[in-house]
Each structure stands twice: as structure tokens, then as C-alpha cells.
Amino acid sequence: MVGKKNILVACGTAIATSTVVAKAIEEALYDRGISVNMRQCKASEVPSLADDADLIVTTTPVSVDRDIPVIQTLAFLTGIGKEEVIEQIVDALKD
């Protein structure tokens, strides 16, 4: 991976849930030696903020009209399937 990748994390209100998800992703990637820039937003803000994103991780459905990978998951909140989603994120960030 060349340079830091930008991850946009979206939830309904961009307060608690996106904070939990962003922190969990950041820690999991750090443990794998991957440095990223995290940005949180409301799901409704995704279309206007997606231009700089290399990946979008969301807890709710979002609409994106760009060729940016989107991972919709609750795994960071439930713990179910968390490792699989982390691997999806790592794969999505590969050049």
C-alpha cells in the first residue's frame, strides 16, 4: 500500500456509532501495520464527501454514484463476523 488511505465511516447521525466503528477499524488496521485517515459522517452526507474516500464503511445503506468500494456492516457493533470484515477492508485498500 502506497501512502495513507482515506476511509469514510458513515452511520445515521455521525455521533456514537460511526465513532465506535471508526476506532475499531483504525485499531485493527494499525495492528496490521496499515495507517489510514478516518473521517466520520452521516449516511446522508456520503455522496458529497465520497470524492476523497478510498473506501466507505457504513452501518446503514448509502447511495454512491462513484466507483468506490462500500462495505455495509454491523460487525463492529455486534462482534459477529468482525475479522472477516476487517479482511474485506484490507483487501479493498490494496492498490
N, C-alpha and C positions, 0 to 999 in steps of 0.2 A: 504494500500500500504506500503510495507516494503522498506525503502531506496529510494534514488532518482532514477528515471527512466531516461533513455537516449533517447532523440528524435533527429533523424536525419532529417533535413529540407532541401529539395532539390528543386532547380529551374534550369533554363537553364544555368546561368552564376555564380550563388552563390554570387551575388553582392546585388542588391536592393530588388528583390522580396523575396528571402529567408530571408532577414533581416526583412522585414515587417511581413512576416508570422511567423517567429520565435518569434519576440517580441510580437505579438498578442497572440500566443499560451502561451507563458510564463506568460503574464499578466492575461489571462483568467484562467490558472491553479493556479496561485498564489492566485487569488480571491477565489478559491475553496479550498485553503489550500494544494495544491499539488506542491511540489518542484521538479523541473526537471533540467537535464543538457541538454542544447541545443547545437547542432552542425549543422553548415550550410555547404552545398557542392553543387557542380554542379551535375545535374542529371547523367552525365556520370561517376561520382565518387561513386555513391551509391553502386554498387557491391563490391568495395574494402573497403568501410567504414561501411558497414552494420553489421559486426560482433558484434560490441558493442551496437548496437541500440536495444531498446525495441519496438520502433515504428518508422516508416518512414512516414513523411508527405511531399508531393510533389505537385508542381503545373503543372507538366508535366509527361507523362508516364515514368516509370522506370522499369527495369527488376531486380528482386531479386530472387535468387535461394535458399533462406533460408526461414524458417518458421517464418517470421517477418511480423506483420501487416503493410500494406501500405494503407495510405489514400491519394488519389489524389483529390485535391480540389482547387478551386479558391475563396472559400467563404471568406477568409481573405482579399482578394483584392477587391471583389465586395460587400461584406457585406451580400449577399444573402445566406441564409442557414447557417450562421456563428454559431449560437447557436447549431444547430443540429450537425455540425461537431465537435464542442467542446465536446459535449456529446459522440460522437463516439471516440474521443481521450481519454476522461476519461475512457470509457468502455474498450478500448484497453490497457490501462495502468494498469487495475486491475489485481491483481495476480490470 
